Amino acid sequence: MKRRDFLSTTAGVAAVASVLSNPVSAAISAKDAKRKICLVGTGIRGTSFWGKRIQQNYGDLIEFVGLCDINPGRLELAKTTIGVDCPVFTDFDKMITETKPDLVIVTTVDSTHHQYIIRSMELGVDVLTEKPLTTDEVKAQAIIDAEKRTGKKVIVGFNYRYGTLFSAIKEQLAQKPLGQLTSVDFHWYLNTYHGADYFRRWHGERDKGGTLLVHKSTHHFDLLNWLIDSDPVEVVAYGALEHYGKNNKFRGLNCRNCAYTDKCQYYWDITRSKRTFELYCENEKYDGYIRDNCLWREDIDIYDKMAVQIKYANNVQVSYSLTTYSPYEGWRIAFNGRNGRIESWEDIPWRRQEKINQAELHAAEMNQNDRGNIRYDEIFWQENFNRDFEIIKVESSRGGHGGGDTRLQDKIFRNPDMPDPYRHSAGSRDGVMSAIIGIAARKSIEEERPVKIEELTSIKPHPKRGV
């Protein structure tokens, strides 16, 4: 097999990088007032990613004017963590009325997102919400109706779209080297640390997180909707709880109070993290939330293995799976077209080792041994009836979610009017259409039938996304 290896990044991929490079120097003028922000939900995600990070990176443009949570202990700690000295509230309406923010950031338990999204818009404020938008079709429709009724705007924090690798894949698909796209294979693997952690937390209970098909997979379904550029029309799914929860012979109260720490491979010592211990353990007396819950507890009622078939309005078929106890963490994706195939991957151990070995060989051949340390991702492209194939290198970003975290927040806070030719920005429709796949998948498993997307909300699927 012939191979065109280690190609320089194509002009198109370079263009993507250019598009994603925000002009961080383009700050608002001195005459403009800072954007006033309120945050509701002061857990780890709220205080770190949507709190401290924003304050540190965009403090010249924004001002936190209020923090809200049902837990007064976490509220006080949040001020120190974020680095602000603003009022704190346990009454959401009071916070909005008194502080009059320009934007509300919602990072509460998933099942309550809709309450704060809808109430914010009713009080005249735009909303930025953590994914997923919501956890069932009734709440999704209520958000759709409220946005239409109030005229306010909802932004959903989908950061994976902004990552350099997924953006490069989007650019390659836009060039249509495959001809008509026909099917996609997408498989995501959570390792025994990350995957297990969902089952310790409130995410392990479906009335709070909607199952991982909603909480976690909404990320992946959004990527599929965005990359395929069409709307889903039908979902068939299978899922089961066969590893965590009631499937173990022993269980404890929680990891801190457990008689089986010597034989439980999943034992997690929360006291080793000062930040996590202070945030949760020292404040659990206020609301009863246990962060290091036993992942063998019998009230876990979500799935730990999931497989989903999705049909799109443009006739593309998708095979998707989520594994929650893999020995490694990573993903694989492949796009099949009438004229060829594009595929990519991240953190698959044997592929990573192969890539390292190839880099070292290439560096030796070119007498540039230092290039072996360059980190890059790969996109594979091969045309049908052609033995040759191409591997496109995309320089890896060391930032969170492939660099997507910074680019997402730059777009929202630094330069909202930056060019967006690939439509990275996600609004309420994107939020609904990603969450609704997981909601439909859950319904398909429960009712043992295919579920039509148009059954669930007033949004009608279109062959072209967002039409």
C-alpha positions in Angstrom: 0.0 0.0 0.0 1.3 3.4 -1.0 1.3 6.0 1.7 1.6 9.8 1.6 2.7 10.3 5.2 3.3 13.3 7.3 1.9 15.8 4.9 2.1 19.5 5.9 -1.3 20.7 7.0 -3.4 21.5 4.0 -4.2 25.0 3.1 -7.8 24.3 4.0 -6.9 23.1 7.5 -4.6 26.1 7.9 -7.6 28.3 7.0 -9.6 26.7 9.8 -6.9 27.5 12.3 -6.9 31.0 11.0 -10.7 31.3 11.4 -10.4 29.9 15.0 -7.6 32.3 16.0 -9.5 35.0 17.8 -8.1 38.5 17.8 -7.7 38.6 21.6 -6.5 42.1 21.4 -9.9 43.2 20.1 -11.2 44.3 23.5 -14.2 46.5 23.9 -13.5 50.2 23.9 -13.0 52.1 27.1 -16.4 53.8 26.8 -18.2 50.5 26.9 -19.3 49.2 30.2 -18.3 45.7 31.4 -20.8 42.9 30.7 -22.6 42.1 34.0 -22.8 38.4 34.7 -24.7 36.3 37.2 -23.9 32.6 37.8 -26.3 30.0 39.2 -24.8 26.7 40.3 -21.5 26.9 42.1 -20.3 23.3 41.8 -16.9 22.4 40.3 -17.9 23.3 36.7 -19.5 26.6 37.6 -16.8 27.9 39.8 -13.9 26.7 37.7 -14.7 26.7 33.9 -17.5 29.3 33.9 -16.2 31.2 37.0 -12.5 31.5 37.8 -11.5 31.0 34.2 -13.7 33.8 32.9 -12.7 36.1 35.7 -9.0 35.6 35.0 -9.2 35.7 31.2 -12.0 38.2 30.6 -12.0 40.4 33.7 -11.4 43.4 31.5 -14.7 42.8 29.8 -17.0 41.2 32.3 -18.0 41.7 36.0 -19.7 39.1 38.2 -22.5 40.8 39.9 -24.2 37.8 41.6 -23.7 34.2 42.5 -26.6 31.8 43.3 -26.9 28.3 44.8 -29.2 26.4 47.1 -26.1 25.6 49.2 -24.9 28.6 51.2 -21.6 26.9 52.1 -20.6 26.4 48.4 -21.7 30.0 47.7 -19.2 31.6 50.1 -16.4 29.3 48.9 -17.3 30.2 45.3 -16.4 33.8 45.8 -12.9 32.9 46.9 -12.4 30.3 44.2 -13.6 32.6 41.4 -11.8 35.6 42.9 -14.8 38.0 43.1 -16.5 39.9 45.9 -20.1 40.1 44.6 -23.3 39.5 46.5 -24.5 35.9 46.9 -28.1 34.6 46.8 -30.1 31.6 47.5 -33.2 33.3 45.8 -32.7 33.4 42.0 -35.4 35.9 41.2 -34.0 38.3 43.9 -30.5 38.0 42.4 -31.8 38.9 38.9 -34.0 41.7 40.1 -31.4 43.3 42.3 -28.3 42.9 40.1 -29.9 43.4 36.6 -27.3 41.3 34.7 -26.7 41.2 31.0 -26.1 37.5 31.0 -27.0 34.5 33.3 -24.8 31.5 33.2 -26.6 28.2 34.2 -24.4 25.4 35.7 -26.9 23.7 38.0 -28.0 20.0 38.0 -29.1 19.2 34.4 -32.7 18.5 35.3 -33.1 22.1 36.6 -31.5 23.9 33.7 -34.9 24.7 32.2 -36.1 26.5 35.3 -33.3 29.0 35.3 -33.1 29.3 31.5 -36.8 30.1 31.2 -37.0 32.4 34.3 -33.9 34.4 33.1 -35.6 35.0 29.8 -38.9 36.0 31.4 -36.9 38.5 33.5 -35.4 39.9 30.3 -31.9 38.4 30.4 -30.0 36.3 27.8 -28.7 32.9 29.0 -25.6 30.9 28.6 -26.1 27.3 29.7 -23.8 24.4 30.3 -24.7 21.3 28.2 -27.0 19.5 28.0 -29.7 22.1 27.4 -32.2 20.0 29.3 -33.2 16.4 30.1 -36.6 15.7 28.5 -38.8 16.7 25.7 -41.4 18.6 27.8 -38.6 20.9 29.3 -37.1 21.3 25.8 -40.4 22.5 24.4 -40.9 24.9 27.3 -37.5 26.5 26.5 -38.4 26.8 22.8 -41.7 28.5 23.7 -40.0 30.8 26.3 -37.4 32.0 23.8 -40.0 32.7 21.2 -42.2 34.4 23.7 -39.6 36.6 25.3 -37.3 37.4 22.4 -34.2 36.6 24.5 -31.3 34.4 23.5 -29.9 31.1 24.7 -26.3 30.0 24.1 -25.2 26.4 24.7 -21.6 25.8 25.8 -20.6 23.2 23.2 -16.8 23.4 23.3 -15.9 20.3 21.3 -17.0 22.1 18.1 -14.2 24.6 18.6 -11.4 22.0 19.0 -8.8 22.1 16.2 -9.2 18.5 15.2 -13.0 18.5 14.9 -12.8 21.9 13.1 -10.3 20.4 10.7 -12.6 17.4 10.1 -15.5 19.9 9.4 -13.3 21.7 6.9 -12.4 18.5 5.1 -16.0 17.4 4.9 -16.9 20.9 3.5 -14.5 20.2 0.6 -16.7 17.1 -0.2 -13.8 14.7 -1.1 -16.2 11.8 -0.2 -19.0 12.7 -2.6 -22.4 12.2 -1.0 -22.0 11.3 2.7 -23.8 8.0 3.4 -22.9 6.8 7.0 -20.9 7.6 10.1 -19.4 5.4 12.8 -18.7 7.1 16.1 -17.5 5.4 19.2 -16.5 7.0 22.5 -14.6 5.3 25.3 -14.6 6.5 28.9 -11.9 4.9 31.1 -12.4 3.3 34.5 -11.6 6.6 36.3 -13.6 9.1 34.2 -16.5 6.8 33.4 -16.8 5.5 37.0 -16.9 9.1 38.3 -20.3 9.7 36.7 -21.8 6.9 38.8 -20.5 8.4 42.1 -22.2 11.7 41.4 -25.8 12.8 40.8 -25.3 11.9 37.2 -25.9 8.2 38.2 -29.6 9.0 38.8 -31.7 9.6 35.7 -34.1 12.1 37.3 -31.1 14.4 37.7 -29.0 13.9 34.6 -31.3 12.1 32.2 -28.8 9.2 31.8 -25.4 9.6 30.1 -27.2 9.5 26.7 -28.3 13.0 27.6 -25.6 14.4 29.9 -22.5 13.0 28.2 -23.6 12.0 24.8 -25.2 15.4 24.0 -21.6 16.5 23.3 -21.2 13.8 20.8 -24.6 14.1 19.2 -24.0 17.8 18.8 -20.8 17.0 17.0 -22.6 14.6 14.7 -25.4 17.2 13.9 -22.7 19.8 13.2 -20.4 17.7 11.1 -23.2 15.9 9.1 -25.0 19.3 8.8 -28.4 17.8 9.0 -31.1 17.1 11.5 -31.9 13.6 13.1 -35.2 12.1 12.2 -35.3 8.7 13.9 -33.5 6.9 16.7 -33.2 3.3 17.8 -31.2 2.5 20.8 -30.1 -0.3 23.2 -28.7 0.1 26.7 -28.3 -1.6 30.0 -26.8 -1.3 33.5 -24.6 -4.4 33.8 -21.4 -3.2 35.6 -22.0 -0.5 38.1 -24.9 -0.1 40.6 -26.5 -3.2 42.0 -24.2 -5.5 39.9 -21.5 -5.7 42.6 -21.6 -8.1 45.6 -20.6 -5.4 48.1 -21.2 -1.7 48.6 -20.5 0.9 51.2 -22.0 4.1 52.4 -19.5 6.2 50.4 -15.8 6.0 49.8 -14.9 7.8 53.0 -17.0 5.4 55.0 -16.5 2.0 53.4 -15.3 -1.3 54.8 -14.2 -2.6 51.4 -11.5 -0.1 50.3 -8.9 -2.8 50.2 -10.7 -4.8 47.6 -12.6 -2.2 45.6 -10.6 -1.3 42.5 -12.8 1.9 42.2 -12.0 3.3 45.6 -11.5 7.0 45.4 -10.0 9.1 48.2 -11.7 12.5 48.0 -9.6 13.8 50.8 -6.6 13.9 48.5 -8.0 16.9 46.7 -8.2 19.9 49.0 -10.4 21.8 46.5 -12.9 19.0 46.0 -13.0 18.2 49.7 -13.7 21.8 50.7 -16.3 22.3 48.0 -18.3 19.2 48.6 -17.5 17.4 51.8 -17.4 20.4 54.0 -20.7 21.7 52.6 -22.8 18.4 52.3 -24.4 19.3 55.6 -26.4 22.0 53.8 -28.0 19.9 51.1 -27.0 16.3 51.7 -25.2 15.9 48.4 -22.4 13.3 48.7 -19.7 13.7 46.1 -17.9 10.4 46.8 -21.0 8.2 46.7 -20.6 4.4 46.3 -20.8 3.6 42.6 -22.3 0.2 43.6 -25.3 1.8 45.3 -28.6 0.4 44.3 -30.4 3.6 43.4 -28.2 4.0 40.3 -30.6 3.7 37.4 -28.8 4.9 34.3 -27.1 2.8 31.6 -23.4 1.9 31.6 -23.4 0.5 28.0 -25.2 2.2 25.2 -25.6 1.8 21.4 -27.6 4.1 19.2 -28.6 4.1 15.6 -29.6 7.5 14.1 -31.1 8.3 10.8 -30.7 11.8 9.5 -33.0 13.9 7.2 -30.3 13.8 4.5 -30.4 10.0 4.6 -27.1 9.6 6.5 -27.0 6.7 9.0 -25.0 6.8 12.2 -23.8 4.0 14.5 -22.8 5.4 17.9 -21.7 3.8 21.1 -20.6 4.9 24.6 -18.5 2.7 26.9 -18.1 3.7 30.5 -15.5 1.3 31.8 -12.8 1.1 29.1 -9.1 0.6 30.1 -8.3 3.8 28.1 -10.1 7.0 27.2 -10.5 8.1 23.6 -12.7 8.0 20.5 -12.9 7.0 16.9 -15.0 8.5 14.1 -15.3 7.6 10.4 -17.3 9.1 7.5 -18.3 7.0 4.6 -19.2 8.5 1.3 -19.9 7.3 -2.2 -16.4 8.3 -3.3 -14.3 7.5 -0.2 -13.8 7.6 3.5 -12.5 10.0 6.1 -11.6 8.8 9.6 -9.9 10.2 12.7 -9.2 9.2 16.3 -7.8 10.4 19.6 -6.0 8.6 22.4 -6.3 5.1 21.1 -3.2 3.5 22.7 -1.9 1.4 19.9 -2.6 4.1 17.3 -0.8 6.6 19.5 2.3 4.3 19.8 2.2 3.8 16.1 2.1 7.5 15.5 5.1 8.1 17.9 7.1 5.5 16.1 6.3 7.0 12.7 7.3 10.4 14.0 10.6 9.2 15.2 11.3 7.4 11.9 10.4 10.5 9.9 12.5 12.7 12.1 15.5 10.5 11.7 15.1 10.4 7.9 14.9 14.2 7.8 17.7 14.6 10.3 15.4 16.7 12.4 15.2 14.6 15.6 13.6 17.4 17.5 10.4 17.1 15.4 9.6 13.8 17.1 8.3 15.9 20.0 5.7 17.7 18.0 2.2 16.7 19.0 -0.3 16.3 16.2 -3.6 14.5 15.4 -4.4 12.7 12.3 -7.2 12.7 9.6 -7.1 9.7 7.3 -8.6 10.1 3.7 -8.8 7.5 1.0 -10.8 7.5 -2.2 -12.6 4.4 -3.4 -10.7 2.4 -6.0 -7.5 4.0 -5.1 -4.8 2.1 -3.2 -3.1 5.3 -2.1 -4.3 7.2 0.9 -3.4 10.4 2.7 -2.8 11.3 6.3 -3.4 14.9 7.2 -1.6 16.2 10.2 -3.4 18.7 12.5 -1.2 20.2 15.2 -2.7 19.2 18.6 -3.8 21.9 20.9 -2.8 21.5 24.6 -5.8 23.4 25.7 -8.9 21.8 27.1 -11.1 19.9 24.7 -8.6 20.2 21.9 -8.3 24.0 22.3 -12.1 24.3 22.1 -12.5 25.7 25.7 -10.5 28.9 25.0 -12.0 29.4 21.5 -15.6 29.0 22.8 -15.1 31.5 25.6 -13.2 33.9 23.3 -16.2 33.9 21.0 -18.6 34.5 23.8 -16.7 37.1 25.8 -13.8 38.5 23.9 -15.1 38.9 20.3 -18.7 37.9 19.8 -18.7 39.3 16.2 -15.7 37.2 15.0 -16.2 35.4 11.7 -17.9 32.0 12.1 -18.0 30.5 8.6 -18.4 26.9 9.9 -21.1 28.0 12.4 -19.4 26.9 15.6 -21.7 29.0 17.8 -24.6 26.9 19.3 -28.0 28.3 20.1 -31.2 26.8 21.6 -32.0 24.8 18.4 -28.6 23.2 18.5 -29.1 22.4 22.2 -32.5 20.9 21.6 -31.4 18.8 18.6 -28.5 17.3 20.4 -30.3 16.6 23.7 -33.3 15.2 21.9 -31.3 12.4 20.3 -30.3 11.2 23.8 -33.9 11.7 25.0 -35.2 9.7 22.0 -32.6 7.0 22.6 -33.7 6.7 26.3 -37.3 6.5 25.2 -36.4 3.9 22.5 -34.7 1.7 25.2 -37.6 2.1 27.6 -40.3 1.5 25.1 -38.4 -0.9 22.8 -39.3 0.9 19.6 -37.9 3.4 17.1 -38.6 7.0 18.1 -39.3 9.7 15.6 -37.7 13.1 16.5 -40.8 15.0 15.4 -42.8 13.2 18.1 -40.9 15.1 20.8 -40.9 18.8 20.1 -42.3 21.4 17.6 -39.0 21.6 15.8 -39.3 19.8 12.5 -36.1 18.1 11.2 -34.6 19.4 7.9 -32.1 17.9 5.5 -30.0 21.0 6.0 -29.2 21.8 9.7 -30.8 24.9 11.1 -33.1 25.6 8.1 
